[in-house]
């Protein structure tokens, strides 16, 4: 999956908001005002930071060299994924969904209700 595909996938998630709170070079994706993904399109190779369950992070990092502790993030809860075509596209989509759902699960019931509208 290329970065353009990842960005399209991210922006199609319900109530996803793209912003640049860290400056124009870093695109941040939020739901309910909470970040679940970030990328710098100028990075080579392209990378994306995603939230992840800490136990699953360990397994993923051991299985895929392209998945590393989150760059400039809490390394327990974030992974940086190099988009170098070594991570299967289905897994990448699953990890984006996982990151999104981790954030959604922490939103209030009222906030979650607005996502489906």
N, C-alpha and C positions, 0 to 999 in steps of 0.2 A: 504494500500500500504506500503510495506517495503522499507527501505532506498535503498537497491539494485535496486528495481524497480524504485524509484524516480531518482536515478543516471542514470540509463539506459534511462529513459524518457528524462531527461535533456540533455544527450549527443547526443540524436538522433535529437534534434532540429537543424534546419539549421544554420551552421556556429558557433555552440556552441564550446567554448574553455574551457577546464578545466585547472585550474592553482592553485598554492599554494602561493599567495603573502603574506599571513599572517603567513607562517610557514607550515611545512609538515602536521600538524594535521587538517587544515581547507581547504576543497576543495571549490574553487570558480568557478562559471560558468559565463562566459561572452559571449556577442555577440557584435561584433564591438568594442571590447576593453572595454565594459561597463558591470559591474556586474549586474546580474539579480537573482542570487541564490547563497547560501553558506550553507555548512553543515560541521559538525565535525563528521565523522563516529564513533568516540569513545564515543560520548555522549550517555548516557542512561537516559531516552529514547532518541531514535534518533529524531533529529529535523532538519528542513530546514528553512532557512530564505529566504523570497520571497518579492519582491517589490509589492506594491499594491496601488491602488488609495486610497487616504486618506479617502474619504467618505465611500467607500466600506469596508475599514479596520475596521471602527467602527461597521458596521453591522455584519461583520464576527466575530469579537471579542465578540459581545453580543450573537451571536447564537451558537458559538462553544468554550467551555472552552479550547480546545487544541490550539486555535489560540490566541496568545498573542502579545503585542507590540514587535517589533524587538529587539532581544537580541544583544547588542553592535552595534546597528544600529540606524538610524534616525527613531524614533518610529512613526512618522507621515506617513512615506513612506514605512516602512518595517514591516512585520509580521514574527513571529517565529511560525512555525507549529510543534507541537509535533506529531510524527508519532506513535500514540497510538491506531490506528484503530477506532477512534471516528469521524474522518473526512472521509466522503464518498470518495472512490477512484476517482469517476468522478469529484467531487469538487476539489480534490487535483490536478488532471490533469488540470482542468480549471484554477486553481490559478497559476500553473506553466506557462501555456500558457499566462495568463494575465500578469505575471511578465515579461516574454520574450517580449511580444508585447509592453509593456510600454517602454522598452529600445529600441526596434526596431523603435518605432514611433519617438524617439528623434535622430535617426541616420540621416545623410545626405542622400539625394536622391541617390547619388552615392554609399554610403555604403549599403543602402537597396537593390540596384540593384545587388550587388555582392552576396547577401544572396541566391538568387534563382539559382545561377550558380552551 
